Amino acid sequence: MKAPGEDQDELARLRAENEVLRKDVEALARSLQEAEGSLGWLLTQKARQLIDFVAPKGSRRRSVVIRGLSSLRPWVQDGFRTTARATVVEARESVHLARLRRRAGPGAEGAPGSVLFVSGSFGAMERYRCATPREQLALAGVRSVLRRGAGAGIVGEAERHDLLVLHRIPFSTAVARIVEAAKRHGAPVLFDVDDLVFDPGLMERIDALQWMEPAEAALFRDSLERYRRTLALCDGAIVPTEPLAEAVRALGMPAWVHRNAPSLDLLELSEAARQKRKSDPSRVVLGYASGSRTHNRDFLEASPALLTLFAENPAVELHLIGYLDLGPEWGPFLPRVKKLEYVPWRRLPTVLATFDVNLAPLEHGNPFCEAKSELKWVEAAAVEVPTIASPTAPYRSAIRHGSDGYLASTSEEWLVALRALAGDAGHRAAVGAAARASLLDRYHPARMGSVLAAILSGVGDRGPRTGAASARTLESGT
């Protein structure tokens, strides 16, 4: 067994080793092997010490203990391997951001010198709201650090940065201490959230609840309450859409909009997928990336028009990424429906590039859906695929109807847009090209970095306010 603190020491050692890889990215793969080897050696030494203590040489228990520990070896080694890989990924990210900062030079006047992101999320949420903004800030010459979870060690670190961003962190006493430390240091604190998950009054509008057990739903409600309490401690919020900003402002707190945008990595992957894209004139692929069953109601917005188009045009196919429950009315057309497995984000551009038209319906009148960002347009535009979307505020902001995408609110409007794109390959190509050009002009990481640096500069000018005042404001509902 390992003594307390050895994991942290080992991670620190790995980070130090990876520092030598700044000038040779390919050597990162070799460092992973070296890290795994050193961890394996440590595991062997500790296992031997444990065996000697529990079952001395010559004892009857020794062979039994050795067999037992051997059965655990694959699990333990896999855990070490995961830790080592995560460390290498973090080191590679640090190298990448450091290079971008060196190229950018000093940050803009008034921008924070260093920003601490603390994430309570994972996957796409953390990527778009923490990792990508960090890259954007690096392009603007601003240093940043990402930490996961509100651990005790974050308290001291919060005192060493000019601004703190809490991404989807539910309230806890540890969070309160972190915020207190930052404000004591004079650093403003922002709550970052990409969904309307800080208003428990909207519970019944969240489709995911129908898939939850009662106990799970209760935990979900508790998380909404705790997000709201974290928001109450902060000096404001930074969110990807105007509806989310309005929801924060309705609570009497300032909010800034910083839109979800692609990273340099996503743009590179998307360009590679776009270059390899092959068209098949004998079919028209309509694509929908659902991700989870929570999008069933969203899909119903477009379903009637899609069924009409399927009856009219035998060349049309529907490709679904992730989970979606199609109703019995789809029975006659199921041979033209292809369900694809959920794919990691790095493979998503390749799949999106197989679409001719991307679909982004959202349930009309649902505040939770109205607050969602225009990400489906962003990701499809990166591979030059046109999108038809519901006309929520974020999509209205992103799409110029008929030029770089289509907006549709009724079944009739969906059908008009579907016919326009499905029936004319040249028009599809023109709209897709316009979408990509618009994305690169308005959402490029360098441009978004300047926008984010300006936002954080304005937040810094306001300075921190007392958490107690924030809490009273929220509790009063003003």
C-alpha positions in Angstrom: 0.0 0.0 0.0 1.1 3.6 -0.6 1.5 6.1 2.1 -0.6 9.3 2.1 0.7 11.9 -0.2 2.7 9.5 -2.4 0.2 9.9 -5.3 0.7 13.7 -5.2 4.5 13.3 -5.1 4.4 10.9 -8.0 2.2 13.3 -10.0 4.5 16.1 -9.2 7.5 14.1 -10.4 5.7 13.2 -13.6 4.9 16.8 -14.3 8.5 17.7 -13.8 9.6 15.0 -16.2 7.2 16.2 -18.8 8.6 19.7 -18.6 11.6 18.5 -20.7 9.2 17.7 -23.6 8.5 21.3 -24.5 10.5 21.2 -27.6 9.5 17.7 -28.8 5.8 16.8 -28.7 6.4 13.4 -30.0 8.5 12.6 -26.9 5.3 12.8 -24.9 4.4 9.2 -26.0 7.7 8.0 -24.7 7.3 9.8 -21.4 4.1 7.9 -20.9 5.9 4.6 -21.1 8.6 5.9 -18.7 6.0 7.1 -16.3 4.2 3.7 -16.4 7.5 1.9 -15.8 8.4 4.0 -12.8 4.9 3.6 -11.3 5.1 -0.2 -11.9 8.5 -0.2 -10.1 6.9 1.7 -7.2 4.0 -0.7 -7.1 6.4 -3.7 -7.0 8.4 -2.2 -4.1 5.3 -1.4 -2.0 3.8 -4.8 -2.7 6.9 -6.5 -1.5 7.0 -4.4 1.7 3.4 -5.3 2.3 3.9 -9.0 1.8 7.0 -9.0 4.1 4.9 -7.3 6.8 1.7 -9.3 6.5 3.3 -12.7 5.6 7.0 -13.0 6.4 9.1 -15.3 4.2 8.6 -18.9 5.2 5.1 -18.4 6.6 2.1 -20.4 5.4 0.2 -17.2 4.6 2.8 -15.9 2.1 1.6 -17.8 -0.9 -2.0 -16.9 -0.2 -1.2 -13.2 0.1 0.9 -13.2 -3.0 -2.0 -14.8 -5.0 -4.4 -12.3 -3.6 -2.2 -9.3 -4.5 -1.6 -10.7 -7.9 -5.3 -10.8 -8.6 -5.4 -7.0 -7.8 -2.4 -6.1 -10.0 -4.3 -5.5 -13.3 -6.8 -3.2 -11.5 -4.1 -1.2 -9.7 -1.9 -0.9 -12.7 -4.8 0.3 -14.8 -5.4 3.0 -12.2 -1.8 4.1 -12.3 -1.9 4.0 -16.1 -4.9 6.3 -16.2 -3.3 8.7 -13.8 -0.1 8.8 -15.8 -2.0 9.4 -19.0 -4.0 12.2 -17.4 -0.7 13.7 -16.2 0.7 13.6 -19.7 -2.4 15.2 -21.2 -2.2 18.0 -18.6 1.5 18.5 -19.4 0.8 18.6 -23.1 -1.9 21.1 -22.6 0.4 23.3 -20.5 3.0 23.2 -23.2 0.4 24.1 -25.9 -0.9 27.1 -23.9 2.6 28.3 -23.0 3.5 28.4 -26.7 0.4 30.3 -27.5 1.1 32.9 -24.8 4.7 33.3 -26.0 3.4 34.0 -29.5 0.8 36.4 -28.2 3.1 38.4 -26.1 1.9 40.5 -23.1 -1.9 40.4 -22.4 -4.1 43.3 -23.2 -4.0 46.3 -20.8 -6.4 45.7 -17.9 -6.7 41.9 -18.6 -6.1 39.7 -15.6 -2.6 38.3 -15.3 -3.8 34.9 -14.3 -7.2 33.1 -14.2 -8.0 30.0 -12.1 -10.7 27.8 -13.5 -12.2 25.3 -11.1 -14.4 22.7 -12.8 -17.2 20.6 -11.3 -18.0 19.1 -14.7 -16.4 16.9 -17.4 -16.6 16.0 -21.1 -18.0 18.6 -23.5 -19.1 21.0 -20.8 -15.7 21.3 -19.3 -14.1 21.4 -22.7 -16.2 24.2 -24.0 -16.3 26.2 -20.8 -12.9 25.7 -19.4 -10.4 24.1 -21.8 -11.3 26.2 -24.8 -11.6 29.5 -22.9 -8.1 28.8 -21.5 -6.8 28.4 -25.1 -8.6 31.6 -26.0 -7.0 33.5 -23.1 -3.5 32.1 -24.0 -4.0 33.6 -27.5 -4.7 36.9 -25.8 -1.5 36.5 -23.6 -3.3 35.6 -20.4 -2.1 32.8 -18.2 -4.7 30.3 -16.7 -4.8 27.2 -14.6 -7.5 24.4 -14.5 -8.3 22.5 -11.4 -11.0 19.9 -11.0 -13.2 19.7 -7.9 -13.3 21.9 -4.9 -10.5 20.2 -3.0 -8.8 21.7 0.1 -5.7 22.5 -1.9 -7.7 25.0 -4.1 -8.1 27.4 -1.2 -4.4 28.4 -1.2 -4.3 28.5 -5.0 -7.3 30.8 -5.2 -5.1 33.5 -3.5 -2.5 33.4 -6.2 -4.7 34.4 -9.2 -6.3 37.6 -10.3 -9.7 36.0 -11.1 -11.5 32.8 -10.2 -14.1 31.0 -12.4 -16.2 28.3 -10.9 -17.6 26.1 -13.6 -20.7 24.1 -12.5 -19.4 23.7 -9.0 -22.2 22.9 -6.5 -22.1 24.6 -3.2 -20.1 23.1 -0.3 -18.2 24.5 2.7 -15.1 24.0 0.7 -16.5 26.1 -2.1 -17.3 28.9 0.4 -13.7 28.8 1.7 -12.3 29.0 -1.9 -14.5 32.0 -2.7 -13.6 33.7 0.6 -9.9 33.2 -0.1 -10.2 34.7 -3.6 -12.1 37.7 -2.4 -9.7 38.2 0.5 -7.0 38.4 -2.1 -9.1 40.9 -4.1 -9.9 38.5 -7.0 -13.4 38.7 -8.4 -15.2 35.3 -8.6 -17.5 34.3 -11.5 -19.9 31.4 -11.8 -19.8 29.7 -15.2 -22.7 27.6 -16.3 -23.9 26.4 -19.7 -27.4 25.3 -18.8 -30.3 26.7 -16.9 -29.4 24.5 -13.9 -29.6 27.2 -11.1 -33.4 27.5 -11.0 -35.1 24.7 -9.2 -38.5 26.1 -10.3 -37.8 24.7 -13.8 -37.4 21.1 -12.7 -40.6 19.9 -14.5 -39.4 21.4 -17.8 -36.2 19.2 -17.9 -36.9 16.1 -20.0 -34.1 14.1 -18.3 -36.3 13.7 -15.2 -38.5 11.1 -16.9 -35.5 8.8 -17.1 -34.6 9.2 -13.4 -35.5 7.2 -10.4 -37.2 9.2 -7.6 -34.0 9.2 -5.5 -32.0 10.4 -8.5 -34.5 13.1 -9.2 -34.2 14.3 -5.6 -30.4 14.5 -6.0 -30.8 16.4 -9.2 -33.0 18.9 -7.5 -30.5 19.2 -4.7 -27.8 19.9 -7.2 -29.9 22.8 -8.7 -30.2 24.3 -5.2 -26.5 24.0 -4.6 -25.6 25.6 -8.0 -27.8 28.5 -7.0 -26.0 28.8 -3.7 -22.6 28.8 -5.4 -23.9 31.5 -7.8 -25.0 33.5 -4.7 -21.4 33.6 -3.5 -20.0 35.0 -6.7 -19.7 38.4 -8.2 -21.6 37.5 -11.3 -21.8 34.8 -13.9 -20.3 34.1 -17.3 -22.6 32.2 -19.6 -22.7 31.2 -23.3 -26.2 32.6 -24.2 -28.2 35.7 -23.6 -31.2 33.8 -22.2 -28.9 32.4 -19.5 -27.6 35.9 -18.8 -31.1 37.2 -18.5 -31.9 34.5 -16.0 -28.9 35.5 -13.9 -29.7 39.2 -14.1 -33.3 38.4 -13.0 -31.7 37.3 -9.7 -30.1 40.7 -9.3 -26.6 39.7 -10.4 -24.5 40.8 -13.3 -23.9 38.4 -16.1 -21.6 38.4 -19.2 -22.1 36.4 -22.4 -19.2 34.5 -23.8 -20.3 32.1 -26.5 -19.3 28.5 -26.9 -16.8 28.3 -29.7 -14.4 25.8 -31.4 -10.9 25.2 -30.2 -7.9 25.2 -32.5 -7.8 21.4 -32.2 -11.5 21.1 -33.2 -10.9 23.3 -36.2 -7.9 21.3 -37.3 -9.8 18.0 -36.9 -12.8 19.5 -38.7 -10.7 20.8 -41.6 -9.1 17.3 -42.0 -12.6 15.8 -42.1 -13.8 18.4 -44.6 -10.9 17.7 -46.9 -11.6 14.0 -46.9 -15.4 14.4 -47.3 -17.0 12.5 -50.2 -20.4 13.2 -51.6 -22.8 10.6 -52.9 -25.3 12.2 -55.4 -27.6 9.2 -55.0 -28.6 10.1 -51.5 -29.1 13.0 -49.1 -28.1 12.4 -45.5 -29.9 14.3 -42.8 -28.0 14.1 -39.5 -29.0 14.6 -35.9 -26.6 14.3 -32.9 -28.9 13.7 -30.0 -26.3 12.6 -27.4 -28.9 11.4 -24.9 -32.6 10.6 -24.5 -33.3 14.1 -23.2 -33.6 15.2 -26.8 -36.7 13.2 -27.6 -39.0 16.2 -27.2 -36.6 18.3 -29.2 -36.8 16.0 -32.2 -40.6 16.1 -32.3 -40.3 19.7 -33.5 -38.9 18.5 -36.8 -40.4 15.0 -37.0 -43.6 15.8 -38.9 -41.7 17.7 -41.6 -39.1 14.9 -41.8 -41.8 12.3 -42.3 -43.3 14.3 -45.1 -39.9 14.7 -46.8 -39.2 11.0 -46.5 -42.5 10.2 -48.2 -41.7 12.7 -51.0 -38.0 11.9 -51.5 -36.7 8.3 -51.6 -33.1 9.5 -51.6 -33.3 11.0 -48.1 -31.8 9.2 -45.2 -31.6 10.0 -41.5 -28.5 9.3 -39.5 -28.7 9.5 -35.7 -25.8 9.9 -33.3 -26.5 8.8 -29.8 -29.9 8.0 -28.3 -33.3 8.8 -29.8 -36.6 7.0 -29.5 -38.5 7.2 -32.8 -42.2 6.8 -32.7 -44.2 4.0 -34.6 -44.9 6.5 -37.4 -41.3 6.0 -38.5 -41.9 2.3 -39.1 -42.2 2.5 -43.0 -39.0 4.5 -43.2 -36.7 2.6 -40.7 -34.7 1.0 -43.6 -33.5 4.6 -44.3 -32.7 5.4 -40.7 -29.2 4.6 -39.5 -28.3 4.7 -35.8 -24.7 5.5 -35.0 -23.0 4.9 -31.8 -22.0 7.9 -29.6 -18.5 8.9 -30.6 -15.7 10.7 -28.8 -15.4 14.3 -29.6 -12.3 13.9 -31.7 -14.1 11.6 -34.0 -17.3 13.7 -34.2 -16.1 16.0 -37.1 -15.5 12.9 -39.2 -19.1 11.7 -38.6 -20.6 15.2 -39.1 -18.8 15.5 -42.4 -20.9 12.5 -43.6 -24.0 14.6 -43.2 -25.5 16.7 -46.0 -27.8 18.6 -43.7 -27.5 19.0 -39.9 -30.6 19.2 -37.7 -30.8 21.2 -34.5 -34.4 21.2 -33.3 -35.3 22.4 -29.8 -38.5 22.1 -27.9 -40.5 25.4 -28.4 -41.3 27.4 -25.3 -39.1 25.4 -22.9 -36.9 27.8 -21.0 -34.3 25.1 -20.5 -34.1 24.6 -24.3 -34.3 28.3 -25.1 -31.2 28.9 -23.1 -29.0 26.3 -24.9 -26.2 27.4 -27.0 -25.7 27.2 -30.8 -23.1 24.4 -30.6 -24.8 22.2 -33.1 -24.4 24.9 -35.7 -20.8 25.6 -34.6 -19.7 22.0 -34.9 -21.4 21.4 -38.3 -20.2 24.7 -39.7 -16.7 23.7 -39.0 -17.0 20.8 -41.5 -19.0 23.0 -43.9 -22.4 21.3 -43.4 -25.5 23.5 -43.4 -27.8 23.5 -40.3 -31.5 23.9 -39.9 -32.2 25.0 -36.3 -35.1 26.1 -34.1 -35.1 29.9 -33.8 -34.0 30.3 -30.2 -32.1 33.5 -29.4 -28.7 31.8 -29.6 -29.4 30.3 -33.0 -30.9 33.6 -34.2 -27.7 35.2 -33.2 -25.5 32.7 -35.1 -27.5 32.0 -38.2 -28.4 34.4 -41.1 -31.5 32.7 -42.4 -31.1 31.3 -45.9 -27.5 32.4 -46.1 -25.4 30.4 -43.6 -28.2 28.2 -42.2 -31.9 28.0 -41.8 -34.3 28.8 -38.9 -37.6 26.9 -38.6 -40.2 27.2 -35.9 -43.2 25.4 -37.4 -43.6 22.1 -39.3 -44.3 24.2 -42.4 -41.1 26.1 -42.0 -39.1 23.0 -41.3 -40.5 21.4 -44.5 -39.6 24.5 -46.6 -36.0 24.5 -45.2 -35.7 20.7 -45.7 -36.9 20.8 -49.3 -34.6 23.8 -50.1 -31.5 22.0 -48.8 -32.3 18.4 -49.7 -33.4 19.2 -53.2 -30.4 21.3 -54.3 -26.8 20.1 -53.8 -25.4 23.4 -55.0 -27.4 25.4 -52.5 -26.3 23.0 -49.7 -22.7 23.5 -50.6 -23.1 27.3 -50.7 -24.9 27.5 -47.3 -22.3 25.1 -45.8 -19.4 27.2 -47.1 -21.1 30.4 -45.8 -21.5 28.8 -42.4 -17.9 27.9 -42.2 -16.8 31.3 -43.3 -19.0 32.9 -40.7 -17.7 30.6 -38.0 -14.1 31.4 -38.8 -14.8 35.1 -38.8 -16.9 35.4 -35.7 -16.0 32.4 -33.5 -12.2 31.8 -34.2 -10.3 31.2 -31.0 -8.1 34.3 -31.5 -11.2 36.5 -31.8 -12.9 34.9 -28.9 -9.7 35.3 -26.8 -9.9 39.1 -27.3 -13.6 39.1 -26.4 -13.0 37.0 -23.3 -10.0 39.1 -22.2 -12.1 42.2 -22.5 -15.0 40.7 -20.5 -12.6 39.6 -17.7 -11.0 43.0 -17.7 -14.4 44.6 -17.1 -15.1 42.2 -14.3 -11.8 43.0 -12.7 -12.6 46.8 -12.9 -15.7 46.1 -10.8 -13.8 44.2 -8.2 -15.2 41.6 -5.8 -18.3 42.2 -3.7 -19.3 40.5 -0.5 -20.8 37.0 -0.8 -23.3 37.8 1.9 -24.9 40.6 -0.1 -25.1 38.3 -3.1 -26.8 35.6 -1.1 -29.4 38.0 0.3 -30.2 39.1 -3.2 -30.8 35.6 -4.5 -32.8 34.6 -1.5 -35.1 37.6 -1.9 -35.7 36.6 -5.5 -34.9 40.0 -6.8 
